[in-house]
Amino acid sequence: LCLLKCPWPGICPSPGMNFSKNLPSDWQPPHCPSPKCPYHKPLPGGFPFKKRTPYTRKCDGRRIQRYACKTCGVTFSSQTFSTTYWLKKPELIKQVFMKIVGGMANRQIARDLQVKPATIDRLIDRLGRHCLLLHWSLLQGIPPPSEIVVDGFETFELSQYFPIHHHLAVEKGTDFFIYFTDSPLRRKGRMTKAQKIRRAELEEMFGPPDPQAIRKDMTHLLAVSLAGQTSAVVYSDDHMAYRRAIRDVACEITHQVTPSKAYRDWHNKLWEVNLLDLLIRHSSANHKRETIAWSKRRQCSAYRLAIFLVWRNYMKGRREKQRSSPTPAMTRGMFDRPLELDEVLFGRIFRTHVCLPKRWAEYYDRKVVTRALPINREHDLTYAR
């Protein structure tokens, strides 16, 4: 499958292979699922376990083998290592993935699949967390890029009084979408007198956003994207915060500035990130112009963007009209062919096995707060790590 380390230890998926249906009869669990067990980390020799009585899964009538760890006593099953663990309708997850990158909104997906909108919301959250872990695990052990293009993708959460920037980093020459962060902004631009009064009222209630947020998040974006590089070239527009962020990074950076008003065709030095902006607008219902499907929380916007990132990097060809166009990951030398959806969603990746960067750890744990909403639940489920 992959020219790098596989994110599913002990399991090697093949094209079209489904975890829950195609496990070999001699399959053994690669590690204990309990984070408290000393055998939670995958070891070359495996870990001591014993088989327990199988059970019949209600959704499709299949027999699922159960196991018990001889060290800590935790019981589990083969389904514990599947992406669809604890799902009553496991067939939905692949359909939801493709409908998200196909530009459908949450309620449209719910009507199409004849389920409740809350079901789609939870599946998108699960897919977003899985894609964060998958992408970051695949990046381990490969050299960082030497040339990147960065930019801010402006959108909003809840209402246009709460704009945000998604900061994007793309490798120059490969279109590989490396990393993203976000920053809350203060509403700007042309406003009526009533809108200015309303903005002042909201800032009085919830406080203004951090005026240094763009600089801080761009600094983090550059530090993570260029980690391990001693020198690099960064292409960006003439945003003043980017200049200050580059000075804060512990890397010798050559900064190439392209005016934001320059014509945005393939001759533009920011072509890779400009193309990414277009694809995000085209493929994400929450970012289309004049939409009613905007993200109500930037936390949810980050989950959708993580799903888009995996699809863009590992499944979609770089050029829409070029037959058999390689994916960005293929151009980078990470894979020798595009990944299929069954391979992307083949197996569960445990949060405790992947050390996410600070901002992505906040996304995974749902610690990104929407100030205007009173309830901001974190992801702290014991059995859903």
C-alpha positions as CSV (number, residue, x, y, z in Angstrom):
1,L,0.0,0.0,0.0
2,C,2.4,2.6,1.2
3,L,6.0,3.5,0.9
4,L,6.0,4.7,4.5
5,K,5.2,3.2,7.9
6,C,1.6,1.9,7.9
7,P,-0.7,3.6,10.5
8,W,-2.4,0.3,11.2
9,P,0.2,-1.9,12.9
10,G,-0.2,-5.6,12.3
11,I,-2.7,-5.0,9.4
12,C,-1.9,-4.4,5.8
13,P,-5.0,-3.2,3.8
14,S,-5.3,-3.9,0.1
15,P,-7.4,-2.1,-2.5
16,G,-11.1,-2.4,-1.7
17,M,-10.4,-4.3,1.6
18,N,-12.9,-3.6,4.4
19,F,-11.7,-4.2,7.9
20,S,-14.9,-5.7,9.4
21,K,-15.5,-8.0,6.4
22,N,-12.1,-9.1,5.2
23,L,-10.0,-9.9,8.3
24,P,-8.2,-13.2,7.9
25,S,-9.1,-16.1,10.1
26,D,-5.7,-16.0,11.8
27,W,-5.9,-12.3,12.6
28,Q,-4.7,-11.3,16.1
29,P,-5.2,-8.0,17.8
30,P,-1.9,-5.9,17.5
31,H,-2.1,-4.4,21.0
32,C,-4.3,-3.9,24.0
33,P,-6.8,-1.1,23.5
34,S,-6.6,0.1,27.1
35,P,-4.2,3.2,27.4
36,K,-3.4,2.1,31.0
37,C,-2.0,-1.3,29.9
38,P,1.7,-1.7,29.3
39,Y,0.9,-3.6,26.1
40,H,-1.1,-0.6,24.7
41,K,1.8,0.3,22.4
42,P,2.3,-2.1,19.5
43,L,5.3,-4.4,20.2
44,P,7.0,-6.7,17.7
45,G,6.2,-9.9,19.7
46,G,2.6,-9.0,20.2
47,F,0.9,-9.1,23.6
48,P,-0.7,-11.9,25.7
49,F,-4.4,-12.3,25.1
50,K,-7.0,-15.0,25.1
51,K,-10.2,-15.5,23.1
52,R,-13.6,-15.0,24.6
53,T,-17.0,-16.0,23.4
54,P,-18.0,-14.3,20.1
55,Y,-21.2,-12.2,19.9
56,T,-23.6,-11.5,17.1
57,R,-23.7,-7.9,15.8
58,K,-27.3,-6.6,15.6
59,C,-26.8,-4.4,12.5
60,D,-25.7,-7.1,10.1
61,G,-25.9,-10.4,12.0
62,R,-22.1,-11.1,11.8
63,R,-20.3,-13.0,14.5
64,I,-17.6,-10.8,16.1
65,Q,-14.7,-12.4,18.0
66,R,-14.1,-11.1,21.5
67,Y,-10.7,-11.1,23.4
68,A,-9.3,-10.4,26.8
69,C,-5.9,-9.0,27.7
70,K,-4.1,-11.3,30.1
71,T,-2.2,-8.4,31.6
72,C,-4.8,-5.9,32.5
73,G,-8.0,-8.0,32.1
74,V,-9.7,-5.6,29.7
75,T,-12.1,-7.3,27.3
76,F,-12.5,-6.1,23.7
77,S,-13.3,-7.4,20.2
78,S,-12.0,-7.2,16.7
79,Q,-14.5,-4.4,16.2
80,T,-12.6,-2.3,18.7
81,F,-9.9,-1.8,16.0
82,S,-12.4,-0.8,13.3
83,T,-13.2,2.8,12.2
84,T,-16.9,1.8,12.7
85,Y,-16.6,0.7,16.3
86,W,-19.8,1.5,18.3
87,L,-21.7,2.5,15.2
88,K,-25.3,1.2,14.8
89,K,-25.2,1.9,11.1
90,P,-21.6,1.4,10.0
91,E,-22.5,1.6,6.3
92,L,-23.1,5.3,6.7
93,I,-19.5,6.4,7.4
94,K,-18.2,6.0,3.8
95,Q,-21.2,7.6,2.3
96,V,-20.9,10.6,4.6
97,F,-17.2,11.0,3.8
98,M,-17.9,11.3,0.0
99,K,-20.9,13.5,0.4
100,I,-18.9,16.0,2.6
101,V,-16.2,16.4,-0.1
102,G,-18.9,16.5,-2.7
103,G,-20.3,19.8,-1.4
104,M,-23.3,18.6,0.5
105,A,-24.5,20.3,3.8
106,N,-25.2,18.3,6.9
107,R,-29.0,18.4,6.6
108,Q,-28.9,17.5,2.9
109,I,-26.8,14.5,3.8
110,A,-29.3,13.6,6.6
111,R,-32.3,13.8,4.2
112,D,-30.5,11.8,1.5
113,L,-29.5,9.0,3.9
114,Q,-32.8,9.2,5.9
115,V,-31.3,9.7,9.3
116,K,-31.4,12.5,11.8
117,P,-29.1,15.5,11.4
118,A,-27.5,14.8,14.8
119,T,-26.3,11.5,13.4
120,I,-24.5,13.2,10.6
121,D,-23.0,15.7,13.0
122,R,-21.5,12.9,15.1
123,L,-20.2,11.0,12.1
124,I,-18.5,14.2,10.7
125,D,-16.9,14.7,14.1
126,R,-15.6,11.1,14.1
127,L,-14.4,11.4,10.5
128,G,-12.6,14.6,11.3
129,R,-10.8,13.1,14.3
130,H,-9.8,10.1,12.2
131,C,-8.4,12.2,9.4
132,L,-6.4,14.4,11.8
133,L,-4.7,11.2,13.2
134,L,-4.3,9.5,9.8
135,H,-2.7,12.5,8.1
136,W,-0.3,13.2,11.0
137,S,0.7,9.5,11.3
138,L,1.5,9.4,7.6
139,L,3.7,12.4,7.9
140,Q,6.0,10.9,10.5
141,G,9.4,9.8,9.2
142,I,9.4,11.8,6.0
143,P,11.5,15.0,5.4
144,P,9.7,18.3,5.8
145,P,9.2,20.6,2.7
146,S,11.8,23.1,1.8
147,E,9.4,25.4,0.0
148,I,5.8,26.2,1.2
149,V,3.0,28.5,0.2
150,V,0.9,30.0,3.0
151,D,-2.3,32.1,3.0
152,G,-5.4,32.8,5.1
153,F,-8.7,31.5,4.0
154,E,-11.4,33.8,5.4
155,T,-14.8,32.5,6.5
156,F,-17.0,32.9,9.6
157,E,-18.6,30.9,12.4
158,L,-22.2,31.3,13.7
159,S,-22.7,34.7,11.9
160,Q,-20.7,37.3,9.9
161,Y,-20.0,39.1,13.1
162,F,-17.6,36.3,14.0
163,P,-15.1,36.0,11.0
164,I,-12.2,33.5,11.2
165,H,-9.1,32.8,9.2
166,H,-8.1,29.2,8.3
167,H,-4.3,29.5,7.8
168,L,-3.2,27.0,5.1
169,A,0.3,25.6,4.3
170,V,0.8,23.9,0.9
171,E,4.1,22.5,-0.4
172,K,5.4,24.3,-3.5
173,G,5.3,22.2,-6.6
174,T,3.3,19.3,-5.3
175,D,0.0,20.8,-4.1
176,F,0.4,18.8,-0.9
177,F,-1.8,20.3,1.9
178,I,0.5,20.1,4.9
179,Y,-1.2,21.7,7.9
180,F,-3.8,24.3,8.9
181,T,-4.8,26.4,11.9
182,D,-7.5,29.1,12.5
183,S,-7.7,32.5,14.1
184,P,-10.8,34.5,15.2
185,L,-11.0,38.0,13.6
186,R,-12.8,41.2,14.3
187,R,-15.4,42.0,11.7
188,K,-14.2,44.6,9.2
189,G,-15.1,46.0,5.8
190,R,-18.0,48.1,4.9
191,M,-20.8,48.2,7.5
192,T,-23.9,50.1,8.1
193,K,-24.4,52.2,11.2
194,A,-26.7,49.5,12.7
195,Q,-24.1,46.8,12.0
196,K,-21.4,48.8,13.7
197,I,-23.6,49.2,16.8
198,R,-24.3,45.5,16.8
199,R,-20.6,44.7,16.5
200,A,-19.9,46.9,19.5
201,E,-22.7,45.2,21.5
202,L,-21.3,41.7,20.8
203,E,-17.8,42.8,21.7
204,E,-19.1,44.2,25.0
205,M,-20.8,40.8,25.7
206,F,-18.1,38.4,24.6
207,G,-15.0,40.5,24.4
208,P,-13.0,41.3,21.2
209,P,-10.8,38.7,19.6
210,D,-7.1,38.7,20.2
211,P,-5.5,41.3,17.8
212,Q,-2.4,39.1,17.7
213,A,-4.2,35.9,16.8
214,I,-3.1,35.8,13.1
215,R,0.6,36.3,14.0
216,K,0.5,33.6,16.7
217,D,-1.3,31.0,14.6
218,M,0.8,31.7,11.6
219,T,3.9,31.3,13.7
220,H,2.6,27.9,14.9
221,L,1.7,26.9,11.3
222,L,5.2,27.7,10.0
223,A,6.9,26.0,13.0
224,V,5.0,22.8,12.5
225,S,5.1,22.7,8.7
226,L,8.9,23.4,8.6
227,A,9.9,21.3,11.7
228,G,13.3,19.8,11.1
229,Q,14.3,22.3,8.4
230,T,17.3,24.7,9.0
231,S,16.4,26.8,6.0
232,A,13.3,27.2,3.8
233,V,11.5,29.4,1.3
234,V,8.1,30.7,2.3
235,Y,5.7,32.3,-0.3
236,S,2.9,34.5,0.9
237,D,1.0,37.7,0.1
238,D,1.8,41.1,1.7
239,H,-0.1,40.6,5.0
240,M,2.0,42.4,7.7
241,A,1.3,39.7,10.3
242,Y,3.0,37.1,8.2
243,R,6.3,39.1,8.2
244,R,6.2,39.2,12.0
245,A,5.4,35.5,12.3
246,I,8.3,34.5,10.1
247,R,10.7,36.4,12.4
248,D,9.4,34.3,15.3
249,V,10.2,30.9,13.7
250,A,13.5,29.2,14.6
251,C,14.4,28.6,11.0
252,E,16.3,30.6,8.4
253,I,13.4,31.6,6.0
254,T,13.6,33.4,2.7
255,H,10.3,35.3,2.4
256,Q,9.0,35.7,-1.2
257,V,6.1,38.2,-1.2
258,T,3.5,38.4,-3.9
259,P,0.9,41.2,-3.9
260,S,-2.6,40.0,-3.0
261,K,-4.0,41.9,-6.0
262,A,-1.8,40.1,-8.5
263,Y,-3.7,38.1,-11.1
264,R,-4.3,34.6,-9.7
265,D,-3.5,32.2,-12.5
266,W,-0.9,29.4,-12.7
267,H,1.9,32.0,-13.3
268,N,1.2,33.5,-9.8
269,K,3.8,32.3,-7.2
270,L,0.9,31.6,-4.8
271,W,-0.8,29.3,-7.3
272,E,-0.8,26.2,-5.0
273,V,-2.6,27.9,-2.2
274,N,-4.9,29.9,-4.5
275,L,-6.0,26.6,-6.1
276,L,-6.5,25.1,-2.7
277,D,-8.8,28.0,-1.8
278,L,-10.8,27.4,-4.9
279,L,-11.2,23.7,-4.2
280,I,-12.3,24.4,-0.6
281,R,-15.0,26.8,-1.9
282,H,-16.0,24.3,-4.5
283,S,-16.1,21.1,-2.4
284,S,-17.2,22.4,1.0
285,A,-20.9,23.4,1.5
286,N,-20.0,25.5,4.6
287,H,-17.6,27.7,2.6
288,K,-19.6,28.4,-0.6
289,R,-20.4,32.0,-1.4
290,E,-23.9,33.1,-0.1
291,T,-24.6,29.8,1.6
292,I,-27.0,29.0,4.4
293,A,-24.8,26.0,5.4
294,W,-22.0,28.0,7.1
295,S,-20.3,26.4,10.1
296,K,-21.9,27.3,13.4
297,R,-18.7,26.5,15.2
298,R,-15.1,26.8,14.0
299,Q,-14.4,23.5,15.7
300,C,-16.8,21.9,13.2
301,S,-15.2,23.8,10.4
302,A,-11.9,22.4,11.3
303,Y,-13.3,18.8,11.3
304,R,-14.7,19.3,7.8
305,L,-11.3,20.8,6.6
306,A,-9.4,17.8,8.0
307,I,-11.7,15.5,5.9
308,F,-11.1,17.6,2.9
309,L,-7.3,17.5,3.5
310,V,-7.2,13.7,3.4
311,W,-9.3,13.5,0.3
312,R,-7.2,16.2,-1.4
313,N,-3.8,14.8,-0.5
314,Y,-4.3,11.0,-0.8
315,M,-7.4,10.4,-3.0
316,K,-7.9,13.2,-5.6
317,G,-5.6,13.8,-8.6
318,R,-3.8,17.1,-8.8
319,R,-5.4,18.1,-12.1
320,E,-9.2,17.7,-12.6
321,K,-9.1,17.3,-16.4
322,Q,-5.9,15.2,-16.7
323,R,-6.6,11.5,-16.9
324,S,-4.7,9.5,-14.2
325,S,-3.3,12.6,-12.6
326,P,-1.2,11.7,-9.6
327,T,-2.3,12.8,-6.1
328,P,-0.2,15.3,-4.2
329,A,1.0,12.4,-2.0
330,M,2.1,10.5,-5.0
331,T,4.0,13.5,-6.4
332,R,5.7,13.8,-3.0
333,G,6.8,10.2,-3.1
334,M,4.6,9.0,-0.2
335,F,2.5,6.5,-2.2
336,D,2.6,4.8,-5.6
337,R,-1.1,5.1,-6.3
338,P,-4.2,7.0,-5.0
339,L,-5.8,5.6,-1.9
340,E,-9.3,4.2,-2.0
341,L,-11.9,5.1,0.6
342,D,-11.8,1.6,2.1
343,E,-8.1,2.1,2.8
344,V,-8.5,5.6,4.3
345,L,-11.2,4.3,6.6
346,F,-9.7,0.8,7.0
347,G,-8.9,0.7,10.7
348,R,-9.1,2.7,13.9
349,I,-6.0,4.9,14.8
350,F,-5.7,5.3,18.5
351,R,-5.2,8.9,19.8
352,T,-2.6,7.7,22.3
353,H,-0.4,6.4,19.5
354,V,-0.2,9.7,17.6
355,C,1.4,12.9,19.1
356,L,-0.6,15.6,17.4
357,P,0.6,19.2,17.3
358,K,-0.9,21.6,19.8
359,R,-3.6,23.1,17.6
360,W,-4.7,19.8,16.2
361,A,-4.8,18.3,19.7
362,E,-7.2,21.1,20.5
363,Y,-9.3,20.2,17.5
364,Y,-9.3,16.5,18.4
365,D,-10.4,17.2,22.0
366,R,-12.9,19.9,20.9
367,K,-11.3,22.6,23.0
368,V,-11.8,25.3,20.4
369,V,-14.5,27.6,21.8
370,T,-17.1,29.6,20.0
371,R,-17.5,32.6,22.3
372,A,-21.1,33.5,21.4
373,L,-22.4,30.0,22.3
374,P,-23.0,29.1,25.9
375,I,-22.3,25.3,25.6
376,N,-18.9,24.1,24.2
377,R,-18.6,20.4,25.0
378,E,-15.2,18.8,24.9
379,H,-14.4,15.3,23.5
380,D,-13.6,13.4,26.7
381,L,-15.3,10.1,26.1
382,T,-13.4,7.3,27.9
383,Y,-14.0,4.6,25.2
384,A,-13.7,6.9,22.1
385,R,-10.0,7.7,22.1
